[in-house]
Amino acid sequence: MHPHAGFARNAAEFAVFNDLPSTAEEAIALGVCWYFTGEQCRNGHVSPRRTKNGECTECKRARERRRLARREKEQLNLMPT
């Protein structure tokens, strides 16, 4: 399972996550980096979560997009006019 499988929108898309452990504890015991509860995160995403911190993949993607946008904006502000 690729860690960036993305947000599942219907039952067929959830099926790809069935091979993942359903709890962080189970994932730790199996030595895997991801688990899938089937429950929404606090931001409403239903996607796999990281074992080490419980962050859902969609929240991580959103955080990275914000970080990259902020970095690009900072780079533009540093350019001489």
C-alpha positions as CSV (number, residue, x, y, z in Angstrom):
1,M,0.0,0.0,0.0
2,H,1.5,3.3,-1.0
3,P,1.3,5.8,1.9
4,H,-0.3,8.5,-0.3
5,A,-3.2,6.4,-1.5
6,G,-5.4,9.4,-1.0
7,F,-8.8,10.2,0.4
8,A,-11.3,7.4,-0.1
9,R,-14.8,8.6,-1.1
10,N,-16.8,5.4,-1.4
11,A,-16.8,1.8,-0.1
12,A,-14.9,0.4,-3.1
13,E,-12.1,2.9,-2.4
14,F,-12.0,2.0,1.3
15,A,-11.4,-1.6,0.3
16,V,-7.8,-0.8,-0.7
17,F,-7.1,0.0,2.9
18,N,-8.4,-3.3,4.3
19,D,-4.9,-4.8,4.3
20,L,-3.7,-2.2,6.8
21,P,-3.9,-2.8,10.6
22,S,-6.9,-1.2,12.2
23,T,-5.1,0.3,15.3
24,A,-1.8,2.0,16.0
25,E,-1.0,-0.7,18.5
26,E,-1.5,-3.5,15.9
27,A,0.6,-1.5,13.4
28,I,3.4,-1.1,15.9
29,A,3.3,-4.8,16.7
30,L,3.5,-5.6,12.9
31,G,6.2,-3.0,12.3
32,V,4.3,-1.1,9.7
33,C,4.1,2.7,9.4
34,W,0.4,3.1,8.6
35,Y,-3.0,1.9,9.9
36,F,-6.6,2.5,8.9
37,T,-9.4,2.9,11.4
38,G,-12.2,3.7,9.0
39,E,-13.1,6.6,11.2
40,Q,-12.9,10.3,10.4
41,C,-10.0,12.4,11.7
42,R,-10.8,15.7,13.4
43,N,-10.8,17.4,10.0
44,G,-13.3,14.9,8.5
45,H,-10.9,12.8,6.4
46,V,-11.2,9.0,6.3
47,S,-7.8,7.9,5.2
48,P,-4.8,5.9,6.6
49,R,-3.0,7.3,9.6
50,R,0.7,7.3,10.6
51,T,1.6,4.9,13.3
52,K,4.1,7.2,15.0
53,N,1.7,10.2,15.5
54,G,-1.8,9.2,14.3
55,E,-1.8,11.9,11.7
56,C,-4.0,11.1,8.7
57,T,-2.5,11.1,5.2
58,E,-4.9,13.8,4.0
59,C,-4.0,16.1,6.9
60,K,-0.3,15.6,6.2
61,R,-0.9,16.4,2.5
62,A,-2.8,19.6,3.4
63,R,-0.1,20.6,5.8
64,E,2.6,20.1,3.2
65,R,0.7,22.1,0.6
66,R,0.4,25.0,3.1
67,R,4.1,24.8,3.9
68,L,5.1,24.8,0.3
69,A,2.8,27.7,-0.5
70,R,4.3,29.7,2.4
71,R,7.8,28.9,1.2
72,E,7.0,30.0,-2.3
73,K,5.5,33.2,-1.0
74,E,8.6,33.9,1.1
75,Q,10.8,33.3,-2.0
76,L,8.8,35.7,-4.0
77,N,9.1,38.3,-1.3
78,L,12.9,37.9,-1.3
79,M,13.3,38.5,-5.1
80,P,14.6,41.9,-6.0
81,T,12.2,44.1,-8.0
